[in-house]
Amino acid sequence: MQERAREFAVIESLESGKTIRESRDVDIPLACNHFFYYAGWADKLDYAFPNRKIESLGVAGQIIPWNFPLLMAAWKIAPALAAGNTVVLKPAETTSLTALKLAEIIEESGLPPGVVNIVTGFGETGAAIVNHPDINKIAFTGSTAVGKIIQKALVGTSKKVTLELGGKSANIIFEDAPIDQAVEGIVNGIFFNQGHVCCAGSRLYVQEGIAEKVIKKLKQRMESLYVGDPLDKNTDIGAINSKEQLQTIEKYLKIGLDEGAEMYQPKCAIPKKGFYCAPTLFLNVAQSSIIAQEEIFGPVLTIQTFRTVDEVIQKANNSPFGLAAGVWTDKGSRIFNLTSKLRAGVIWANCYNKFDPTSPFGGYKESGFGREGGLHGLSAYLKLS
Amino acid sequence: MSRIEVLKTYKIFIGGQFPRTESGRYYTPLDSKGKALANICLSSRKDVRNAVVAARKAFGPWSERSAFNRGQILYRIAEMLEGRQAQFVDELMRQGSSKVAATNEVNLSIDRIVYYAGWCDKYNQVVSSVNPVSSSHFNFSSLEPMGVVGVVAEQSTSLIGLVSLILPAICGGNSTVVLASEKLPLCAVTFSEVVHSSDVPAGVINILTGSPEEMAVILASHMDVNALITSNLESQLSNKLSLLSVDNLKRKFDYEVNWVEKDKQALHYISDLQEIKTTWHPIENVGGASSSY
């Protein structure tokens, strides 16, 4: 995979619309490293779960989304194989190419035929996987709505399931935070991959005393973001994945305006052809606003202010989701206060959107269950008794 | 003059208090000879909802107690149960157990509580990890309790099934709403008296008697319950509860376990009811590397 990284990166950006800088520097290297990490687990599984007997599950059915096509394939396939399972993977209908390219590499690598199988298709193909009687485990990454349909379909079966679903993650900036770094963190948190990120920091909470300053700096920073051709190395924000998704995002922009929020978009040039969305802020947002409650899955940030620690914990936790959160402050004791009280599976303190094969990822509440990555990611693919 | 026996009123346990069911309903389970055991509260939807409110209120402070202190409190439950051993043996025998079986069940229950008391300040060390990420960050994963756990207690035992499901949940900092065995409810009510006198904060354990079928669907569809555990439940009801649990993606575990067996206690009953939280923080990279010390 590493030898063909450039090929993967170009295909990934061509098909998904994400910037080549991201494909090249984030998605593809992380996908390679994920396989490397889990390969090493294959002969050490006995150490992973003390005092328990482990067995492979059998056939794992895996359904992945279009936001990180190759990386999600790696997150699914690598731990499944390390734990001795075989795989039927369905990539998203708009982003199937890198998974098929991966199939070529898998074939070349000498993995026996049938161990990894990749089937392309729409939702009905996914449903066929979910409902197949000879599949032992379902792993799904995607929307909470579809996750619930899958979970319902599996009731009464013995299939094991893990769901990695939506989010509406809080990014919290305290007055003593390093402001320039925090602004970079906000930008990275919400505009990375056009906001097509389940853990995107889409709800910004800024402490009142620095709100004006942060918002001003954020707007300035957004003026310098370059929206355009995903294959241009200078592009910061690439194309929206599909026309359908662009329509969803635009629907939410209208809802935000109708709800009385104040919208800000920088005066950046947007390509005339293709699916693009300018980076967007919403100010004067209420906690109950639809745009602050529902996952938009686009480059759209809501901004609210807060005064006290207690208030921001309550606001941040006031969501059916619980995937991730960010906290920016210079005070160590406050970081650990916040990180232990925020009800989310991944907490980034003074950073955001960091990923690593050794680091378990997954949510609380309606963001799904089970973890991917690290030692904890193995349990999803093993029968423990 | 002969003395008239003072019969015990079996009430439910919500938020550290012993109310009657707000519905005013009761039922009368029978012993093996067809004789009435007692009048037992037939709890209602409203009781379940009240219990969830009490459990939610108790969850934050309970989960923030030091693990050591939770261990002390759990151990205190065992102590108090030991002190009432004869009463539990008597109740089990009235519900059909032989003396030997009853004594075994009570002793095993006490030992199991001590077992989980000891886990309180240990499970997180065993299951947590520091993750060696490639970037310059300190990254660790540790366990956090899920929140309010609904417990449909084992129906075929009065005490051991109850204890085996409640203890791992509260050991890990969760609060619980427990539906007792319908036909064998006596020990559940007496156990709540033990809990009440054991420094367990109000609301951490709430115990309701009545029809589990009626109450479990309310627990399963309650949006403020985070997890639901059941034991040897017949599949039709179990599936129904699973389906209802999807609405807020409740974590659901149905244990097919004979709790009377000695080794049916383990770390994973605790960790099943825990979320894994991963925290990242940057590490400054200035100096140090070339200094000799």
Interface residues (C-beta under 8 A of the other chain):
Chain A: N33 P50 N51 R52 T144 G147 K148 Q151 K152 V155 G156 L163 L165 P320 I335 T339 S340 A344 G345 V346 I347 W348 A349 N350 C351 K354 D356 T358 S359 P360 F361 G362 Y364 K365 E366 G368 F369 R371 G374 L375 H376 L384
Chain B: V126 S129 N131 P132 V133 S134 S135 H137 N139 S141 E144 M146 N226 S235 N239 S242 L243 V246 D247 N248 L249 R251 A266 L267 H268 E275 I276 K277 T278 T279 W280 H281 P282
